[in-house]
Amino acid sequence: MYAVARQGGRIKPQVAAVKALASALCIGGGGSVGREGPIVQIGSALGSTLARIVRAPMPSTRVLVACGAAGGVAATFNAPLADVFFAMELILRDFAAKSFGMVVLSSVTASASGCRHGQHRNGRRPDPAT
């Protein structure tokens, strides 16, 4: 949120790698941490990195950061609509129609991808027959 508010959405690319490694070690080691904080930072950093690669202007960078955060949380928790409102309210602090559509697309795509690749609402792999 600080990066979006004060730095126009610019987040260093190293943040994604460092957060992923630190979270894996902490969660794997039995640490009492959750998945939401790290995945928001990792998704946001990946969105910012994509914006940097395509040389997106600041407003588009902010939207890509929100898309990354919403997509990461949606894929992790399989709750695409809640994540849209999370990203719009906490990261963008704006409910513009243009950004809303992009964040919805990112969140729903990530949630469908997470479900397709073995993640399911109850934590078990879905039955291939269904």
N, CA, C and O atoms as a GROMACS GRO file, in nm:
protein
  520
    1MET      N    1   0.083  -0.119   0.000
    1MET     CA    2   0.000   0.000   0.000
    1MET      C    3   0.088   0.125   0.000
    1MET      O    4   0.054   0.225  -0.063
    2TYR      N    5   0.200   0.118   0.072
    2TYR     CA    6   0.291   0.232   0.075
    2TYR      C    7   0.347   0.259  -0.064
    2TYR      O    8   0.356   0.374  -0.107
    3ALA      N    9   0.384   0.151  -0.135
    3ALA     CA   10   0.441   0.168  -0.268
    3ALA      C   11   0.341   0.231  -0.365
    3ALA      O   12   0.379   0.312  -0.449
    4VAL      N   13   0.216   0.194  -0.353
    4VAL     CA   14   0.113   0.251  -0.441
    4VAL      C   15   0.087   0.396  -0.405
    4VAL      O   16   0.075   0.481  -0.493
    5ALA      N   17   0.079   0.425  -0.275
    5ALA     CA   18   0.046   0.561  -0.231
    5ALA      C   19   0.162   0.658  -0.250
    5ALA      O   20   0.140   0.772  -0.291
    6ARG      N   21   0.283   0.616  -0.222
    6ARG     CA   22   0.395   0.710  -0.222
    6ARG      C   23   0.491   0.696  -0.340
    6ARG      O   24   0.560   0.791  -0.375
    7GLN      N   25   0.496   0.577  -0.400
    7GLN     CA   26   0.595   0.554  -0.505
    7GLN      C   27   0.532   0.524  -0.641
    7GLN      O   28   0.601   0.479  -0.732
    8GLY      N   29   0.402   0.548  -0.655
    8GLY     CA   30   0.336   0.525  -0.782
    8GLY      C   31   0.325   0.379  -0.821
    8GLY      O   32   0.304   0.348  -0.938
    9GLY      N   33   0.339   0.289  -0.726
    9GLY     CA   34   0.328   0.146  -0.754
    9GLY      C   35   0.460   0.079  -0.784
    9GLY      O   36   0.463  -0.040  -0.816
   10ARG      N   37   0.568   0.151  -0.776
   10ARG     CA   38   0.700   0.092  -0.806
   10ARG      C   39   0.749   0.009  -0.688
   10ARG      O   40   0.769   0.061  -0.578
   11ILE      N   41   0.767  -0.120  -0.711
   11ILE     CA   42   0.818  -0.212  -0.610
   11ILE      C   43   0.938  -0.283  -0.671
   11ILE      O   44   0.933  -0.324  -0.787
   12LYS      N   45   1.044  -0.297  -0.596
   12LYS     CA   46   1.164  -0.361  -0.647
   12LYS      C   47   1.136  -0.507  -0.684
   12LYS      O   48   1.065  -0.575  -0.611
   13PRO      N   49   1.190  -0.554  -0.797
   13PRO     CA   50   1.165  -0.692  -0.839
   13PRO      C   51   1.216  -0.798  -0.739
   13PRO      O   52   1.163  -0.908  -0.734
   14GLN      N   53   1.316  -0.764  -0.662
   14GLN     CA   54   1.372  -0.858  -0.566
   14GLN      C   55   1.273  -0.893  -0.455
   14GLN      O   56   1.287  -0.997  -0.390
   15VAL      N   57   1.174  -0.807  -0.432
   15VAL     CA   58   1.078  -0.830  -0.324
   15VAL      C   59   1.007  -0.963  -0.342
   15VAL      O   60   0.986  -1.036  -0.245
   16ALA      N   61   0.968  -0.996  -0.465
   16ALA     CA   62   0.896  -1.121  -0.490
   16ALA      C   63   0.981  -1.242  -0.453
   16ALA      O   64   0.933  -1.333  -0.386
   17ALA      N   65   1.105  -1.243  -0.496
   17ALA     CA   66   1.192  -1.357  -0.467
   17ALA      C   67   1.224  -1.368  -0.318
   17ALA      O   68   1.219  -1.478  -0.262
   18VAL      N   69   1.256  -1.258  -0.255
   18VAL     CA   70   1.290  -1.260  -0.113
   18VAL      C   71   1.170  -1.300  -0.029
   18VAL      O   72   1.183  -1.380   0.064
   19LYS      N   73   1.051  -1.246  -0.060
   19LYS     CA   74   0.930  -1.281   0.016
   19LYS      C   75   0.894  -1.427  -0.002
   19LYS      O   76   0.856  -1.494   0.094
   20ALA      N   77   0.906  -1.478  -0.124
   20ALA     CA   78   0.875  -1.619  -0.150
   20ALA      C   79   0.967  -1.710  -0.071
   20ALA      O   80   0.922  -1.807  -0.009
   21LEU      N   81   1.096  -1.681  -0.072
   21LEU     CA   82   1.193  -1.763   0.001
   21LEU      C   83   1.171  -1.753   0.152
   21LEU      O   84   1.168  -1.855   0.221
   22ALA      N   85   1.156  -1.632   0.203
   22ALA     CA   86   1.137  -1.614   0.346
   22ALA      C   87   1.007  -1.678   0.395
   22ALA      O   88   1.004  -1.740   0.501
   23SER      N   89   0.902  -1.664   0.317
   23SER     CA   90   0.773  -1.725   0.356
   23SER      C   91   0.781  -1.876   0.352
   23SER      O   92   0.729  -1.943   0.442
   24ALA      N   93   0.844  -1.931   0.250
   24ALA     CA   94   0.857  -2.077   0.241
   24ALA      C   95   0.935  -2.132   0.360
   24ALA      O   96   0.898  -2.234   0.417
   25LEU      N   97   1.042  -2.065   0.396
   25LEU     CA   98   1.122  -2.111   0.510
   25LEU      C   99   1.045  -2.098   0.641
   25LEU      O  100   1.049  -2.189   0.725
   26CYS      N  101   0.976  -1.988   0.659
   26CYS     CA  102   0.903  -1.966   0.784
   26CYS      C  103   0.784  -2.060   0.798
   26CYS      O  104   0.766  -2.123   0.902
   27ILE      N  105   0.703  -2.070   0.692
   27ILE     CA  106   0.585  -2.157   0.698
   27ILE      C  107   0.629  -2.304   0.703
   27ILE      O  108   0.572  -2.383   0.778
   28GLY      N  109   0.728  -2.339   0.623
   28GLY     CA  110   0.780  -2.477   0.622
   28GLY      C  111   0.844  -2.516   0.753
   28GLY      O  112   0.844  -2.633   0.790
   29GLY      N  113   0.899  -2.420   0.823
   29GLY     CA  114   0.963  -2.446   0.952
   29GLY      C  115   0.865  -2.444   1.069
   29GLY      O  116   0.906  -2.459   1.184
   30GLY      N  117   0.738  -2.425   1.041
   30GLY     CA  118   0.639  -2.427   1.147
   30GLY      C  119   0.614  -2.293   1.212
   30GLY      O  120   0.556  -2.286   1.320
   31GLY      N  121   0.656  -2.186   1.148
   31GLY     CA  122   0.635  -2.053   1.202
   31GLY      C  123   0.487  -2.017   1.204
   31GLY      O  124   0.409  -2.067   1.123
   32SER      N  125   0.450  -1.932   1.294
   32SER     CA  126   0.310  -1.894   1.308
   32SER      C  127   0.281  -1.770   1.222
   32SER      O  128   0.257  -1.661   1.274
   33VAL      N  129   0.285  -1.789   1.094
   33VAL     CA  130   0.255  -1.681   1.000
   33VAL      C  131   0.147  -1.728   0.904
   33VAL      O  132   0.126  -1.848   0.888
   34GLY      N  133   0.081  -1.635   0.842
   34GLY     CA  134  -0.023  -1.669   0.746
   34GLY      C  135   0.026  -1.657   0.604
   34GLY      O  136   0.140  -1.616   0.579
   35ARG      N  137  -0.060  -1.694   0.511
   35ARG     CA  138  -0.024  -1.690   0.369
   35ARG      C  139  -0.064  -1.558   0.304
   35ARG      O  140  -0.009  -1.522   0.199
   36GLU      N  141  -0.156  -1.485   0.362
   36GLU     CA  142  -0.212  -1.369   0.294
   36GLU      C  143  -0.111  -1.256   0.277
   36GLU      O  144  -0.098  -1.202   0.167
   37GLY      N  145  -0.042  -1.219   0.380
   37GLY     CA  146   0.055  -1.109   0.371
   37GLY      C  147   0.163  -1.131   0.267
   37GLY      O  148   0.185  -1.045   0.181
   38PRO      N  149   0.231  -1.246   0.272
   38PRO     CA  150   0.335  -1.269   0.172
   38PRO      C  151   0.282  -1.276   0.029
   38PRO      O  152   0.346  -1.226  -0.063
   39ILE      N  153   0.165  -1.339   0.010
   39ILE     CA  154   0.115  -1.352  -0.128
   39ILE      C  155   0.071  -1.217  -0.183
   39ILE      O  156   0.081  -1.194  -0.304
   40VAL      N  157   0.022  -1.128  -0.099
   40VAL     CA  158  -0.012  -0.993  -0.145
   40VAL      C  159   0.114  -0.921  -0.190
   40VAL      O  160   0.115  -0.856  -0.294
   41GLN      N  161   0.220  -0.932  -0.112
   41GLN     CA  162   0.345  -0.864  -0.149
   41GLN      C  163   0.409  -0.927  -0.272
   41GLN      O  164   0.463  -0.855  -0.357
   42ILE      N  165   0.404  -1.059  -0.283
   42ILE     CA  166   0.462  -1.125  -0.400
   42ILE      C  167   0.383  -1.090  -0.525
   42ILE      O  168   0.442  -1.054  -0.627
   43GLY      N  169   0.250  -1.099  -0.520
   43GLY     CA  170   0.168  -1.064  -0.635
   43GLY      C  171   0.184  -0.919  -0.676
   43GLY      O  172   0.192  -0.887  -0.794
   44SER      N  173   0.188  -0.831  -0.577
   44SER     CA  174   0.207  -0.688  -0.606
   44SER      C  175   0.342  -0.662  -0.670
   44SER      O  176   0.352  -0.582  -0.764
   45ALA      N  177   0.445  -0.726  -0.620
   45ALA     CA  178   0.579  -0.708  -0.677
   45ALA      C  179   0.585  -0.760  -0.820
   45ALA      O  180   0.651  -0.700  -0.906
   46LEU      N  181   0.518  -0.871  -0.848
   46LEU     CA  182   0.516  -0.923  -0.984
   46LEU      C  183   0.438  -0.830  -1.077
   46LEU      O  184   0.479  -0.810  -1.192
   47GLY      N  185   0.328  -0.773  -1.030
   47GLY     CA  186   0.254  -0.676  -1.110
   47GLY      C  187   0.337  -0.552  -1.139
   47GLY      O  188   0.335  -0.500  -1.250
   48SER      N  189   0.409  -0.505  -1.039
   48SER     CA  190   0.496  -0.389  -1.058
   48SER      C  191   0.610  -0.419  -1.154
   48SER      O  192   0.647  -0.335  -1.236
   49THR      N  193   0.665  -0.539  -1.144
   49THR     CA  194   0.774  -0.579  -1.234
   49THR      C  195   0.724  -0.586  -1.378
   49THR      O  196   0.794  -0.543  -1.470
   50LEU      N  197   0.604  -0.640  -1.398
   50LEU     CA  198   0.546  -0.644  -1.533
   50LEU      C  199   0.527  -0.502  -1.586
   50LEU      O  200   0.556  -0.475  -1.703
   51ALA      N  201   0.479  -0.413  -1.503
   51ALA     CA  202   0.462  -0.273  -1.544
   51ALA      C  203   0.595  -0.209  -1.582
   51ALA      O  204   0.603  -0.130  -1.676
   52ARG      N  205   0.698  -0.244  -1.509
   52ARG     CA  206   0.831  -0.189  -1.539
   52ARG      C  207   0.883  -0.243  -1.673
   52ARG      O  208   0.944  -0.170  -1.750
   53ILE      N  209   0.857  -0.372  -1.699
   53ILE     CA  210   0.904  -0.434  -1.824
   53ILE      C  211   0.836  -0.371  -1.945
   53ILE      O  212   0.901  -0.344  -2.046
   54VAL      N  213   0.705  -0.349  -1.936
   54VAL     CA  214   0.632  -0.291  -2.050
   54VAL      C  215   0.632  -0.139  -2.048
   54VAL      O  216   0.570  -0.076  -2.134
   55ARG      N  217   0.700  -0.079  -1.952
   55ARG     CA  218   0.712   0.065  -1.938
   55ARG      C  219   0.575   0.133  -1.927
   55ARG      O  220   0.545   0.229  -1.998
   56ALA      N  221   0.494   0.080  -1.839
   56ALA     CA  222   0.358   0.133  -1.818
   56ALA      C  223   0.365   0.264  -1.741
   56ALA      O  224   0.452   0.283  -1.657
   57PRO      N  225   0.273   0.356  -1.770
   57PRO     CA  226   0.268   0.482  -1.693
   57PRO      C  227   0.220   0.454  -1.550
   57PRO      O  228   0.170   0.345  -1.520
   58MET      N  229   0.235   0.552  -1.464
   58MET     CA  230   0.204   0.534  -1.322
   58MET      C  231   0.062   0.486  -1.294
   58MET      O  232   0.046   0.396  -1.212
   59PRO      N  233  -0.043   0.540  -1.356
   59PRO     CA  234  -0.177   0.489  -1.327
   59PRO      C  235  -0.194   0.341  -1.364
   59PRO      O  236  -0.259   0.266  -1.293
   60SER      N  237  -0.135   0.301  -1.475
   60SER     CA  238  -0.141   0.160  -1.516
   60SER      C  239  -0.059   0.072  -1.424
   60SER      O  240  -0.095  -0.042  -1.398
   61THR      N  241   0.051   0.124  -1.374
   61THR     CA  242   0.134   0.049  -1.279
   61THR      C  243   0.055   0.021  -1.152
   61THR      O  244   0.060  -0.090  -1.099
   62ARG      N  245  -0.017   0.121  -1.103
   62ARG     CA  246  -0.097   0.102  -0.983
   62ARG      C  247  -0.203  -0.006  -1.003
   62ARG      O  248  -0.227  -0.087  -0.913
   63VAL      N  249  -0.265  -0.008  -1.119
   63VAL     CA  250  -0.366  -0.110  -1.148
   63VAL      C  251  -0.302  -0.248  -1.159
   63VAL      O  252  -0.359  -0.346  -1.110
   64LEU      N  253  -0.186  -0.258  -1.221
   64LEU     CA  254  -0.118  -0.387  -1.231
   64LEU      C  255  -0.074  -0.438  -1.094
   64LEU      O  256  -0.075  -0.558  -1.070
   65VAL      N  257  -0.036  -0.349  -1.005
   65VAL     CA  258  -0.003  -0.389  -0.868
   65VAL      C  259  -0.128  -0.447  -0.800
   65VAL      O  260  -0.120  -0.549  -0.732
   66ALA      N  261  -0.241  -0.381  -0.817
   66ALA     CA  262  -0.366  -0.432  -0.759
   66ALA      C  263  -0.406  -0.565  -0.823
   66ALA      O  264  -0.453  -0.655  -0.754
   67CYS      N  265  -0.387  -0.578  -0.953
   67CYS     CA  266  -0.418  -0.704  -1.021
   67CYS      C  267  -0.330  -0.817  -0.969
   67CYS      O  268  -0.378  -0.928  -0.949
   68GLY      N  269  -0.203  -0.790  -0.947
   68GLY     CA  270  -0.113  -0.892  -0.892
   68GLY      C  271  -0.153  -0.934  -0.753
   68GLY      O  272  -0.151  -1.053  -0.721
   69ALA      N  273  -0.188  -0.838  -0.670
   69ALA     CA  274  -0.230  -0.870  -0.533
   69ALA      C  275  -0.359  -0.951  -0.533
   69ALA      O  276  -0.370  -1.052  -0.463
   70ALA      N  277  -0.458  -0.906  -0.610
   70ALA     CA  278  -0.587  -0.977  -0.615
   70ALA      C  279  -0.570  -1.116  -0.674
   70ALA      O  280  -0.631  -1.212  -0.626
   71GLY      N  281  -0.489  -1.127  -0.778
   71GLY     CA  282  -0.466  -1.258  -0.838
   71GLY      C  283  -0.395  -1.354  -0.745
   71GLY      O  284  -0.430  -1.472  -0.739
   72GLY      N  285  -0.297  -1.306  -0.673
   72GLY     CA  286  -0.226  -1.393  -0.579
   72GLY      C  287  -0.315  -1.444  -0.468
   72GLY      O  288  -0.312  -1.562  -0.434
   73VAL      N  289  -0.393  -1.355  -0.411
   73VAL     CA  290  -0.482  -1.396  -0.302
   73VAL      C  291  -0.594  -1.485  -0.354
   73VAL      O  292  -0.634  -1.580  -0.287
   74ALA      N  293  -0.647  -1.456  -0.474
   74ALA     CA  294  -0.754  -1.538  -0.532
   74ALA      C  295  -0.704  -1.679  -0.560
   74ALA      O  296  -0.776  -1.775  -0.534
   75ALA      N  297  -0.585  -1.692  -0.612
   75ALA     CA  298  -0.531  -1.825  -0.641
   75ALA      C  299  -0.503  -1.902  -0.512
   75ALA      O  300  -0.516  -2.025  -0.509
   76THR      N  301  -0.464  -1.833  -0.408
   76THR     CA  302  -0.432  -1.898  -0.282
   76THR      C  303  -0.556  -1.938  -0.204
   76THR      O  304  -0.562  -2.049  -0.149
   77PHE      N  305  -0.656  -1.851  -0.199
   77PHE     CA  306  -0.773  -1.875  -0.114
   77PHE      C  307  -0.900  -1.909  -0.191
   77PHE      O  308  -1.003  -1.937  -0.129
   78ASN      N  309  -0.896  -1.906  -0.323
   78ASN     CA  310  -1.011  -1.939  -0.408
   78ASN      C  311  -1.134  -1.856  -0.370
   78ASN      O  312  -1.243  -1.909  -0.352
   79ALA      N  313  -1.114  -1.727  -0.359
   79ALA     CA  314  -1.224  -1.635  -0.327
   79ALA      C  315  -1.212  -1.513  -0.417
   79ALA      O  316  -1.174  -1.405  -0.371
   80PRO      N  317  -1.244  -1.527  -0.546
   80PRO     CA  318  -1.215  -1.420  -0.642
   80PRO      C  319  -1.288  -1.289  -0.618
   80PRO      O  320  -1.230  -1.182  -0.640
   81LEU      N  321  -1.412  -1.293  -0.575
   81LEU     CA  322  -1.485  -1.166  -0.557
   81LEU      C  323  -1.438  -1.090  -0.434
   81LEU      O  324  -1.427  -0.967  -0.438
   82ALA      N  325  -1.412  -1.160  -0.327
   82ALA     CA  326  -1.362  -1.093  -0.207
   82ALA      C  327  -1.228  -1.027  -0.234
   82ALA      O  328  -1.199  -0.920  -0.182
   83ASP      N  329  -1.146  -1.091  -0.314
   83ASP     CA  330  -1.013  -1.036  -0.344
   83ASP      C  331  -1.020  -0.913  -0.432
   83ASP      O  332  -0.934  -0.825  -0.424
   84VAL      N  333  -1.120  -0.907  -0.516
   84VAL     CA  334  -1.138  -0.787  -0.599
   84VAL      C  335  -1.163  -0.667  -0.508
   84VAL      O  336  -1.100  -0.562  -0.523
   85PHE      N  337  -1.255  -0.683  -0.415
   85PHE     CA  338  -1.286  -0.571  -0.325
   85PHE      C  339  -1.169  -0.541  -0.232
   85PHE      O  340  -1.148  -0.425  -0.196
   86PHE      N  341  -1.094  -0.644  -0.193
   86PHE     CA  342  -0.974  -0.623  -0.112
   86PHE      C  343  -0.876  -0.533  -0.188
   86PHE      O  344  -0.826  -0.434  -0.133
   87ALA      N  345  -0.848  -0.568  -0.312
   87ALA     CA  346  -0.750  -0.492  -0.391
   87ALA      C  347  -0.801  -0.351  -0.422
   87ALA      O  348  -0.725  -0.255  -0.414
   88MET      N  349  -0.927  -0.340  -0.456
   88MET     CA  350  -0.981  -0.209  -0.492
   88MET      C  351  -0.984  -0.115  -0.371
   88MET      O  352  -0.952   0.003  -0.382
   89GLU      N  353  -1.023  -0.170  -0.257
   89GLU     CA  354  -1.039  -0.084  -0.138
   89GLU      C  355  -0.907  -0.053  -0.071
   89GLU      O  356  -0.881   0.062  -0.036
   90LEU      N  357  -0.823  -0.154  -0.052
   90LEU     CA  358  -0.701  -0.133   0.026
   90LEU      C  359  -0.581  -0.090  -0.057
   90LEU      O  360  -0.497  -0.014  -0.008
   91ILE      N  361  -0.572  -0.135  -0.180
   91ILE     CA  362  -0.454  -0.102  -0.259
   91ILE      C  363  -0.479   0.020  -0.347
   91ILE      O  364  -0.402   0.116  -0.344
   92LEU      N  365  -0.586   0.017  -0.426
   92LEU     CA  366  -0.612   0.130  -0.515
   92LEU      C  367  -0.686   0.244  -0.446
   92LEU      O  368  -0.667   0.361  -0.481
   93ARG      N  369  -0.769   0.212  -0.349
   93ARG     CA  370  -0.852   0.312  -0.280
   93ARG      C  371  -0.940   0.387  -0.378
   93ARG      O  372  -0.969   0.506  -0.360
   94ASP      N  373  -0.984   0.315  -0.483
   94ASP     CA  374  -1.062   0.377  -0.588
   94ASP      C  375  -1.145   0.268  -0.656
   94ASP      O  376  -1.097   0.158  -0.678
   95PHE      N  377  -1.269   0.300  -0.689
   95PHE     CA  378  -1.355   0.203  -0.756
   95PHE      C  379  -1.389   0.249  -0.898
   95PHE      O  380  -1.506   0.252  -0.935
   96ALA      N  381  -1.289   0.283  -0.974
   96ALA     CA  382  -1.311   0.324  -1.113
   96ALA      C  383  -1.348   0.202  -1.197
   96ALA      O  384  -1.295   0.093  -1.174
   97ALA      N  385  -1.437   0.219  -1.292
   97ALA     CA  386  -1.485   0.107  -1.374
   97ALA      C  387  -1.372   0.042  -1.454
   97ALA      O  388  -1.369  -0.080  -1.470
   98LYS      N  389  -1.281   0.123  -1.504
   98LYS     CA  390  -1.171   0.070  -1.586
   98LYS      C  391  -1.083  -0.024  -1.504
   98LYS      O  392  -1.053  -0.135  -1.547
   99SER      N  393  -1.041   0.020  -1.388
   99SER     CA  394  -0.955  -0.064  -1.305
   99SER      C  395  -1.032  -0.182  -1.245
   99SER      O  396  -0.976  -0.289  -1.225
  100PHE      N  397  -1.161  -0.161  -1.216
  100PHE     CA  398  -1.242  -0.269  -1.159
  100PHE      C  399  -1.247  -0.389  -1.254
  100PHE      O  400  -1.231  -0.503  -1.210
  101GLY      N  401  -1.269  -0.364  -1.381
  101GLY     CA  402  -1.274  -0.473  -1.479
  101GLY      C  403  -1.144  -0.551  -1.487
  101GLY      O  404  -1.145  -0.674  -1.496
  102MET      N  405  -1.033  -0.480  -1.486
  102MET     CA  406  -0.903  -0.548  -1.494
  102MET      C  407  -0.874  -0.630  -1.369
  102MET      O  408  -0.822  -0.741  -1.378
  103VAL      N  409  -0.907  -0.577  -1.252
  103VAL     CA  410  -0.884  -0.650  -1.128
  103VAL      C  411  -0.975  -0.773  -1.120
  103VAL      O  412  -0.932  -0.878  -1.073
  104VAL      N  413  -1.098  -0.760  -1.165
  104VAL     CA  414  -1.190  -0.876  -1.169
  104VAL      C  415  -1.135  -0.984  -1.261
  104VAL      O  416  -1.133  -1.101  -1.224
  105LEU      N  417  -1.090  -0.946  -1.378
  105LEU     CA  418  -1.034  -1.043  -1.473
  105LEU      C  419  -0.913  -1.114  -1.414
  105LEU      O  420  -0.901  -1.236  -1.426
  106SER      N  421  -0.826  -1.040  -1.351
  106SER     CA  422  -0.708  -1.099  -1.288
  106SER      C  423  -0.745  -1.196  -1.177
  106SER      O  424  -0.690  -1.305  -1.169
  107SER      N  425  -0.836  -1.156  -1.093
  107SER     CA  426  -0.875  -1.236  -0.979
  107SER      C  427  -0.947  -1.365  -1.020
  107SER      O  428  -0.916  -1.472  -0.969
  108VAL      N  429  -1.041  -1.354  -1.112
  108VAL     CA  430  -1.116  -1.472  -1.157
  108VAL      C  431  -1.025  -1.568  -1.234
  108VAL      O  432  -1.036  -1.690  -1.217
  109THR      N  433  -0.936  -1.516  -1.317
  109THR     CA  434  -0.843  -1.601  -1.390
  109THR      C  435  -0.750  -1.676  -1.295
  109THR      O  436  -0.725  -1.795  -1.313
  110ALA      N  437  -0.699  -1.607  -1.196
  110ALA     CA  438  -0.609  -1.670  -1.099
  110ALA      C  439  -0.682  -1.776  -1.017
  110ALA      O  440  -0.627  -1.882  -0.989
  111SER      N  441  -0.805  -1.748  -0.979
  111SER     CA  442  -0.882  -1.844  -0.901
  111SER      C  443  -0.913  -1.968  -0.984
  111SER      O  444  -0.901  -2.080  -0.935
  112ALA      N  445  -0.952  -1.949  -1.110
  112ALA     CA  446  -0.979  -2.063  -1.197
  112ALA      C  447  -0.852  -2.142  -1.223
  112ALA      O  448  -0.856  -2.265  -1.229
  113SER      N  449  -0.742  -2.074  -1.239
  113SER     CA  450  -0.614  -2.142  -1.260
  113SER      C  451  -0.573  -2.222  -1.138
  113SER      O  452  -0.525  -2.335  -1.151
  114GLY      N  453  -0.592  -2.165  -1.019
  114GLY     CA  454  -0.558  -2.238  -0.897
  114GLY      C  455  -0.643  -2.361  -0.879
  114GLY      O  456  -0.593  -2.464  -0.834
  115CYS      N  457  -0.770  -2.352  -0.913
  115CYS     CA  458  -0.860  -2.467  -0.902
  115CYS      C  459  -0.825  -2.571  -1.007
  115CYS      O  460  -0.831  -2.691  -0.980
  116ARG      N  461  -0.788  -2.528  -1.125
  116ARG     CA  462  -0.755  -2.619  -1.235
  116ARG      C  463  -0.628  -2.696  -1.207
  116ARG      O  464  -0.616  -2.811  -1.249
  117HIS      N  465  -0.535  -2.636  -1.138
  117HIS     CA  466  -0.405  -2.699  -1.116
  117HIS      C  467  -0.395  -2.768  -0.980
  117HIS      O  468  -0.287  -2.772  -0.922
  118GLY      N  469  -0.504  -2.820  -0.930
  118GLY     CA  470  -0.498  -2.907  -0.814
  118GLY      C  471  -0.539  -2.846  -0.683
  118GLY      O  472  -0.548  -2.917  -0.583
  119GLN      N  473  -0.565  -2.719  -0.679
  119GLN     CA  474  -0.606  -2.657  -0.555
  119GLN      C  475  -0.758  -2.655  -0.554
  119GLN      O  476  -0.821  -2.625  -0.655
  120HIS      N  477  -0.817  -2.685  -0.442
  120HIS     CA  478  -0.962  -2.687  -0.434
  120HIS      C  479  -1.006  -2.625  -0.304
  120HIS      O  480  -0.926  -2.612  -0.211
  121ARG      N  481  -1.130  -2.588  -0.296
  121ARG     CA  482  -1.183  -2.517  -0.182
  121ARG      C  483  -1.158  -2.590  -0.050
  121ARG      O  484  -1.125  -2.526   0.050
  122ASN      N  485  -1.174  -2.722  -0.047
  122ASN     CA  486  -1.158  -2.795   0.078
  122ASN      C  487  -1.015  -2.847   0.098
  122ASN      O  488  -0.990  -2.923   0.191
  123GLY      N  489  -0.924  -2.807   0.014
  123GLY     CA  490  -0.784  -2.844   0.031
  123GLY      C  491  -0.746  -2.976  -0.035
  123GLY      O  492  -0.629  -3.013  -0.036
  124ARG      N  493  -0.844  -3.048  -0.090
  124ARG     CA  494  -0.816  -3.174  -0.158
  124ARG      C  495  -0.817  -3.154  -0.308
  124ARG      O  496  -0.878  -3.060  -0.360
  125ARG      N  497  -0.750  -3.242  -0.374
  125ARG     CA  498  -0.747  -3.237  -0.520
  125ARG      C  499  -0.885  -3.275  -0.572
  125ARG      O  500  -0.944  -3.373  -0.526
  126PRO      N  501  -0.938  -3.198  -0.670
  126PRO     CA  502  -1.071  -3.230  -0.722
  126PRO      C  503  -1.072  -3.362  -0.798
  126PRO      O  504  -0.970  -3.403  -0.855
  127ASP      N  505  -1.187  -3.428  -0.800
  127ASP     CA  506  -1.204  -3.553  -0.871
  127ASP      C  507  -1.202  -3.524  -1.021
  127ASP      O  508  -1.279  -3.441  -1.068
  128PRO      N  509  -1.115  -3.593  -1.098
  128PRO     CA  510  -1.106  -3.563  -1.242
  128PRO      C  511  -1.235  -3.596  -1.316
  128PRO      O  512  -1.257  -3.542  -1.425
  129ALA      N  513  -1.319  -3.680  -1.263
  129ALA     CA  514  -1.443  -3.718  -1.331
  129ALA      C  515  -1.546  -3.605  -1.327
  129ALA      O  516  -1.640  -3.606  -1.407
  130THR      N  517  -1.531  -3.509  -1.236
  130THR     CA  518  -1.629  -3.402  -1.226
  130THR      C  519  -1.589  -3.280  -1.300
  130THR      O  520  -1.662  -3.181  -1.301
   0.00000   0.00000   0.00000
